[in-house]
Amino acid sequence: MSTTNNYFTNKSKEELRSLYLEYEDFQRTGVFQNGSKLSDAADFYQKTIHGAWIVPFTTDFLETIAHRWYYGDPAQKPDRQTLEKLREEYPKGCRVELVHMDDLNAPPVGTKGTVYRVDAVGSILVDWDNGSDLSIAYMVDKIKKIEE
């Protein structure tokens, strides 16, 4: 994973989003589009490991880029005190409504769900009423508590 971290660490959120969208397209088609930045990343990775890249690259890509994009920059991880506040504010069983989610597969705004956990990186895990299992990324997505 350190190889891709070296390539992707200093990318902006918009660059990461663009790379992630290219990656989704690559997953569907198996082909890089002309001028793809993702192709440049793959070439970098291949030169670094001196060999085939497709399996380790796709695995590392998901773990580094998708997580960085969804969960924000590592510098934006919550400290212990913030995690405690999040867990107090969104306890297991509380009801929430989606205000914004920065994800192509996000449930529609206004979707309601039940919190079942706040994890160690501040993501709020929600059992959405529509069946989605996407979590709320710390400092990226937005929900509001509701009373029902």
C-alpha positions as CSV (number, residue, x, y, z in Angstrom):
1,M,0.0,0.0,0.0
2,S,2.9,2.4,0.5
3,T,3.6,2.6,-3.2
4,T,0.2,4.0,-4.0
5,N,0.3,6.2,-1.0
6,N,3.5,7.8,-2.4
7,Y,1.6,8.5,-5.7
8,F,-1.7,9.6,-4.3
9,T,-0.9,11.2,-0.9
10,N,-0.7,14.8,-2.2
11,K,-3.7,14.7,-4.5
12,S,-6.6,17.1,-3.8
13,K,-10.1,15.9,-3.0
14,E,-11.2,16.8,-6.6
15,E,-8.2,14.9,-8.1
16,L,-9.1,11.9,-5.9
17,R,-12.7,12.1,-7.0
18,S,-11.8,12.2,-10.6
19,L,-9.4,9.2,-10.2
20,Y,-12.1,7.3,-8.4
21,L,-14.7,8.0,-11.2
22,E,-12.1,6.8,-13.7
23,Y,-11.5,3.7,-11.6
24,E,-15.2,3.0,-11.6
25,D,-15.2,3.3,-15.4
26,F,-12.2,1.0,-15.6
27,Q,-13.9,-1.5,-13.4
28,R,-16.9,-1.6,-15.8
29,T,-15.0,-1.6,-19.1
30,G,-11.5,-3.0,-18.3
31,V,-10.1,-0.2,-20.4
32,F,-8.5,3.1,-19.6
33,Q,-9.9,6.1,-21.5
34,N,-7.5,8.2,-23.6
35,G,-5.6,10.7,-21.4
36,S,-6.6,8.9,-18.2
37,K,-4.8,10.0,-15.1
38,L,-5.5,6.6,-13.7
39,S,-3.4,5.1,-16.5
40,D,-0.5,7.4,-15.3
41,A,-1.0,6.1,-11.8
42,A,-0.9,2.5,-13.0
43,D,2.2,3.1,-15.0
44,F,3.9,4.7,-12.0
45,Y,2.9,1.7,-9.9
46,Q,4.1,-0.8,-12.5
47,K,7.5,0.9,-12.8
48,T,7.8,1.0,-9.0
49,I,7.2,-2.8,-8.5
50,H,8.8,-3.8,-11.8
51,G,6.0,-6.0,-13.0
52,A,2.3,-6.7,-13.4
53,W,0.1,-4.2,-11.6
54,I,-3.5,-5.0,-12.2
55,V,-4.5,-7.0,-9.1
56,P,-2.3,-5.3,-6.5
57,F,-3.1,-1.9,-8.0
58,T,-6.8,-2.3,-8.0
59,T,-6.7,-3.5,-4.4
60,D,-4.4,-0.8,-3.2
61,F,-6.4,1.8,-5.2
62,L,-9.6,1.0,-3.4
63,E,-7.9,1.0,0.0
64,T,-6.1,4.3,-0.5
65,I,-8.1,6.4,-2.9
66,A,-11.6,5.4,-2.1
67,H,-11.0,5.6,1.6
68,R,-9.2,8.9,1.4
69,W,-12.0,10.3,-0.8
70,Y,-14.9,9.0,1.3
71,Y,-13.3,9.5,4.7
72,G,-11.4,12.6,4.0
73,D,-7.8,13.5,4.4
74,P,-6.0,11.6,7.3
75,A,-5.3,15.0,8.9
76,Q,-9.1,15.4,9.2
77,K,-9.6,12.2,11.4
78,P,-11.4,13.0,14.6
79,D,-9.5,13.0,17.9
80,R,-10.6,10.9,20.9
81,Q,-12.7,13.8,22.3
82,T,-14.5,14.4,19.0
83,L,-15.2,10.6,18.6
84,E,-16.8,10.6,22.1
85,K,-19.0,13.6,21.2
86,L,-20.0,11.9,17.9
87,R,-20.9,8.7,19.8
88,E,-22.9,10.8,22.3
89,E,-24.7,12.7,19.6
90,Y,-25.5,9.7,17.4
91,P,-26.0,6.7,19.8
92,K,-27.1,3.3,18.6
93,G,-30.7,3.3,17.7
94,C,-31.1,7.1,17.0
95,R,-32.9,8.1,13.9
96,V,-31.3,10.3,11.2
97,E,-32.1,11.8,7.9
98,L,-29.7,12.2,5.0
99,V,-28.9,15.8,4.1
100,H,-25.9,15.2,1.8
101,M,-23.7,12.3,0.8
102,D,-20.7,12.7,-1.5
103,D,-21.1,9.3,-3.2
104,L,-22.4,8.2,-6.6
105,N,-24.5,5.5,-5.0
106,A,-25.8,7.6,-2.2
107,P,-29.4,7.2,-1.0
108,P,-31.6,10.1,-2.0
109,V,-31.5,13.2,0.2
110,G,-34.2,12.8,2.8
111,T,-33.7,9.1,3.2
112,K,-34.1,8.1,6.9
113,G,-32.2,5.5,8.8
114,T,-31.1,4.1,12.2
115,V,-27.6,4.6,13.5
116,Y,-26.0,1.3,14.7
117,R,-22.4,2.5,15.3
118,V,-19.8,5.3,15.1
119,D,-16.5,3.7,14.1
120,A,-12.9,4.7,15.0
121,V,-12.5,7.1,12.1
122,G,-15.8,9.0,12.9
123,S,-17.9,7.3,10.2
124,I,-21.5,7.0,11.3
125,L,-22.8,3.6,10.3
126,V,-26.5,3.7,9.4
127,D,-29.1,1.1,8.5
128,W,-31.0,3.1,5.9
129,D,-34.7,2.5,5.5
130,N,-34.2,1.9,1.8
131,G,-31.7,-0.9,2.3
132,S,-28.5,1.0,1.6
133,D,-25.6,0.3,3.8
134,L,-23.4,3.3,3.0
135,S,-22.0,5.1,6.0
136,I,-21.7,8.8,6.8
137,A,-18.1,9.9,6.2
138,Y,-16.7,12.2,8.9
139,M,-16.4,15.8,7.6
140,V,-17.7,14.8,4.2
141,D,-21.3,13.8,4.4
142,K,-24.2,15.3,6.4
143,I,-27.1,14.0,8.4
144,K,-29.5,15.4,10.9
145,K,-31.1,13.7,13.9
146,I,-34.9,13.3,13.8
147,E,-37.5,12.4,16.3
148,E,-40.0,9.7,15.2
